[in-house]
Amino acid sequence: MEHAPLDLPEHPKLAGNIAYFAAALRRAGVPVGPDRLLLATEAVAAAGFTDRADFHHTLQAVFVQRPEHRAIFDQLFRLYWRDPRYLEHMMGLLTPTVRGVQEERRAKPAEKRAAEALLDQAEERPQESDEAPEEEVEIDATATASGKERLRTLDFEQMSTAEMAEARRILSTLALPVRPLPSRRTEAAPKGRIDRRATLRAALRRGEIQALKRARPRTRWPNLVALCDISGSMSSYSRALLHFLHAVANRQGQGWAEVHAFTFGTRLTNITRHLRTRDVDAALAAAGAEAQDWEGGTRIGDALHAFNRDWSRRVLGQGAVVLLVTDGLDRGDPAMLEHEARRLHLTARKVIWLNPLLRWDGFAPKAQGIRALLPHVDSLRAGHSIGALEGLAEALSRPDDVGELARLRG
């Protein structure tokens, strides 16, 4: 990226500005601890800060530890260090009613999180005493749409930190009801078919048949099994779904016998026991610590093979519903993926595929992994927003999504 000549604050205030910059990174989702802040100050002192590009790369080398955080860092650096009146530019990114000198465009996810992180700490940033007071910007929000309704349709990947927190709160209130399944076993009932065995046992005790015993089929509740892709392109969607599954697993009387969750990227990890923790933050933190392949590569075929070999007989049983959360972009052998997907489909009562790529108009199954999975699912949903997850109840009640699947399979 190109850098303009750097106009930094006075040297005594440089450490303080780096500290506030590190706080903005933390607000935007980049993990920056006190050790990194001290290291950044020492690195800048050693490398110097007369050149903007050198200053940028020095801080980036210290603060950025994952590839997906580089975009957030670049946006924050560009916005924080370029202009003392950076707040006006932040407002321009977040509200469409404020116009800047740049061409109007929609803020990217990294820009939005970066802008919000800076706005959240605007009051804490040290101000120069001789600067003129900044003009207050008033925004008329009377004609804006409902924030909650907008949040229902907003892509998880496009959400800011505050929006994602509100989305998680909404997801914790969603229900995923399921109908009970008829069993071969029976139970005594005042009405139903005649139970010959119970009638004869009662006759042997009393010496004669005094009344006909009746029975009806018992009902049982199916298991819910989620297989969540946590590769780099799917991590945001899988995190949101795991919040939803935690609420389902800990809500009494919803109907599911058991809720099982597995994550996969380059390997399969069973995180079911962590979902049983009542505190959602503690549960997902423990799950993230156990799944060491977050935001890595994707091997869907290998993950399904491990599940079919080690777990399918234990957790699927009869009538289990499987949620397969992946974009289908597999790096492995498509023949192996198709074989394992077929085995999964034959074992489960229903396989519902949540693919965030389906949110795009004109989506076509061009990738080999998507084509391998399509013949072996019963329902196909986008799963990219709160509204899409609300539609899971409909997917459970319908035999399959014939129209969409037929279009894509054709």
N, C-alpha and C positions, 0 to 999 in steps of 0.2 A: 504494500500500500504506500502511496505517496504521502509525504509529510511536509507541512509548511514550516517555516522557521519558527523555532520554539521561543515563546515569551513566557518564561516561568516566573513565579513569585520570587521574592528575595530569599536568599539562602536560609536564614533562620526559620522561615516559615515553610520550607520545602518538606521537612519531615512531617509537619502537621497536615499538609495537603496530601501527602502520600498516605497518611493514616486515614483521612476521610475518604480517599479513593479506595483504600482497602475495605472500608466499611461499606461503600457502595457496591463493591464486588460481592461481599457477603450477602447484601440485600438482594442482589440479582441472582443468587444461587451458586456463586463460585465459592468453594470452601477456602477461606483465607484465615489462617490462625495467627496468633501473636508472633509465632516463630517466623512466619513468612513476612510479616511486617518488618521485623527487625532485620531479616535477611535482605529485604528490598532496600531498606535505608542504607545498609552497608554496601550493597551492590551498586547503588546510584553514586555513593560517595567514591567508590573505587573506579567506576566507569566514567563518571562525569555526566553532566547534563547540558552541555552546550549544543548538542545536536538532537533534534526531536526524534529522528529514527532510532538513534542509539538509546535514547531514554525509553522509547516505546519497547524496544526489544529487551532491554534490561529488565523492566518491570514484567513483561510478558514471560520471560524465562523463569521468574520467581513465582509469579502468581498463578500461571496457567499450568495445570497438571494433566488436563484431559483435553482431547481435540475438540469436543463439543463446547468447551468453555472459551475457546479462542474467539468466536464471533462476539460473545458478550463482552469480553475484555476489549476487543477492538472498538466496539461501539462506545463503551464507557470511556475509554481513553480519548477517543475523538471528541466526545461531548464534554468531558470534564476539564480537559486541559487546553481547550482551544480558545475559550472566551470567558471573561469574568461574568458576563451576563448569560451564562449557560442556561439559566432557568427558563428564559423565554423560549429557547429552542426546545427544551423538554416539553413545555406546554404545547408547542406546535406539533410535536410528535403524538401527544396523547389526546388532544382535542381538535376535532376538525374545524372548529370555529375560529381558531387562531391561525393566521396565515403568516408564513415566513417568506423569505426571498427565494427559497428553493422551490423547485417544481413540486407540486402537490402529489403525494403518493402515500400508499398505505405503509405504516411502520412494520418492519420485519419483527419476528418474535424477539430476537436479541436486542433490537433497538427499543422495543417496548419495555422489556425487563430492565434494560439499562436506564431508560428514562425514568421509570418508576422508582428504581433504586436511588437515583439522584434526587428526585422530588421528595421521597420519604425523609431524606436527611437534609433537605435544603435549609431548615431552620437551625440545624446544628453546625453548618459550615461556617468557619470563621469569616467575618465580613470586615472589609477595610473601613476604618472610621471616617476617612475622608471621601468615601464614595457617596454619590448622590443616592437617595432612597429610590429603590426600583419601583416602577409603576405597577400598581396592582391590576391584575387581569381578572375581570369578572366574566363569568361564562353563564349564559342563560341555558338552563337544562330543562326548561318547561316542555319543549317540544321533542325531547329525546325519547326513545323507546324504553320500555321497561327493562331495567338492568337484569332482572332475573330471567326474563324471556330471552334476552340476548345471550345470557350466559348458557342457557339450555342448548343453543345451537352453535356456540363458539367451539372451535377446534381446541382440544386439549393442548396441542402443540403451540397454538397461538395465544394461550392464556398468560397473563402476567402472574407474578407471585401472589398478589392479593386475590386475583380472580381464581387461581388454582386453589387457594385456601377456601374460598367460598364454594367452589365446585365440590371440594371434598366434603364440606359440611352438607351440601345437598345430597351427594351420593350416599352419605351415611343414613339418610332418611328414606331412600328408595327401597321398595319391596320387590321381591322376585317370587311371587306365589307360583305354586305348582300343584297340579291335581294329583290326588293319590291314585295308585295303580291297583287294579284287582289282583288278588293273590289266589293261588290254588288252595290254600288252607281256608278253612271255614270257621265260623264262630256261631254260637247259639243266638237265635233271634226269634222274636214272636211271629214273624212272617218270613217266608222263603220256601225253598224246596225242602222236602222231607229228608231228615237225617236218619237213615235206617239204622246205622250203628248205635246212635244215641237212643233211639226208640227201643231197640232190642236190649241194650244194657239196662234201661229203666224197667223193662218188662221182667228181666231176670231177677232184679231186686224185689219187685213187688209181686211176682208170680203171674202177672197178666199185663196186657197192653192197656194202659189207662188213657194215654194221650199220645198223639204223634209229635215227636220232637222235630223242630225245624232249624235250619241253619242258612246262613248267607256267606258269600265269599268275604274274606277279610280284605282290608286295604293296607297297602304299605307305601312308604314314601321313598322316592328314588334318591340316589346320591347325585350331587353336583360336583363335577370334576373340571377344573380350569387348568389349561396348559397355556402359559403366558410367555410370549417371546419378549425377552428383555435386551435384545440387541440395540445398537445405537439408534436405529430408525424407529424402534417400537417402545423405548423405555418410558416415554411420557404417557402413552396410552396404557401400558401395562400397570404403571403405578396407579393411575386412576381406577383401573378395573380392580386392582387389589384392595383399594379403599372400599370399593363397592362390595367385594366378596367378604371383606372383614365384617361389614355391617350385616350381610346375609348370614354369615356363620354365627354371629353372636345375637341374632334376633330370635327370640323364642316364638314358637307357634307358627313359623312361616311354612313348615311342611317338609323341608329337606331333611332326609335322615342324617347325612353327613355332608360337609363341604370340604373338598380336597383341592389343594392348589399346588401347582408345580411351575417352576420357571425354567426356561431354557434359553441358552444362547449358543455356547459351545459345549455345554453339558446340561444334564437334567438335574434339578434340585427340588426336593420335596420340602415345601415350607408350610405344610398343613398345620403343624403344631403351633407355629407362630401366630397363625390367624385366630387361634383360640384364646390368645391373650386379650383381655378386655380393652386395654388401652391401645388405640389404633397406632399411635406414634411409636410406642414400644414394640408393637407387633411388626410393623413394617421395617423398623430399624433392625430388629433381629433377623428378619427375612433377608434384608439387603446385605447384612453381614455374612449370612450363610451362603447366599448366591454370589459367588466370586466373579461371575462372568457378566455382570451388568454392563450394558452399553459396549459389548464386544462384537464378535462375529455371529453368524447365524448358521446353524446346522440342524435344520428342522427334521430331516430324515433320521439322523443319528439320535435326536431327542425322542422322536416317536418310537424308534426301535428300542431304546432303553425303557421307555414307559411300557410298551407292549410286553417286553420281556420280564420286567421286574415288578410292575405295579398294576397292570390291567386286571389280573384276577383278584387282586386284593381290594381294589377301590371301585371297580366298575360294577361287578355283580350283575343283577338283572334290573334293567330299567334305568341305568345311570344316564345322565345327560352330560355331554362333554362340551365345554366352551374352549374352542381353539382360537387363541388371540395371536395373530401373526399377519404380516403383510405378504407372506408367501415368497419372499425374496431369499431363496435358499442357495447356498454355495456348494451343496453336495450333489450327489448323484440323483437325478430326477426319477430314475427307475426305482431306486431304493425308497425314495419318498412316497411314490405312488403305492408301492407294496405295503409299507407301514401304515399309510393312511387307510388303505383297504382293510387291514387287520383291525385298526381302531374302529372303523365304521361298522364292522361286523360284530364287534364286542359291545359297543354302546347302543342304547336305545335310540339316541339322537345325538348328532354332532352339529353344533352351531358354530359357524366360522365368523369371527369378528375381524374384519379386514379394514383398517382405516383408509386404504387406497380407494375403497369403494365410494368415498365421499366426492371424488372427482367426477364431473360429468364426462360421459364418453369413456369410462373405464373399460379397458379391454384386457383379457388374460394373456398378455404377451410373454411374461416370464415363465420359464419352464416349471418352476416350483408351483406357481398358481395353477397352471394347467394340470399338474399332477394331483393337486388337492381337490380341484373342483368336482370330479365325479364321485367323491366319497364324503360329501357333506350333505346334510338335510336342509340347512338354512344358511343364508349368507347375509350378514349385516355389516354396517360400516363400523360402529363402535368407536367413533372418534369424538363424541360429545355426550353431554348428559342426556339429551333427547334420544340419541341413538341407543344408549343403554336402557332408557325407559322402554324402548321397543322390544327388549328381550322377552318381556311377558307375553307379547303377541307371538313372538317366534316360538315360545314354548307351547302355545295353544294351537298353533297351526301345524299340519303334518309336514309341510316344507314350503319354501318360497319358490314355487314352480316357475313363475314368470321370470324372475331375475336369474335363477340358475339355468333355465332353459336358454335364455339369451346368451349367457356367457359360455355355456357348454357348446352352443351351436357355432 
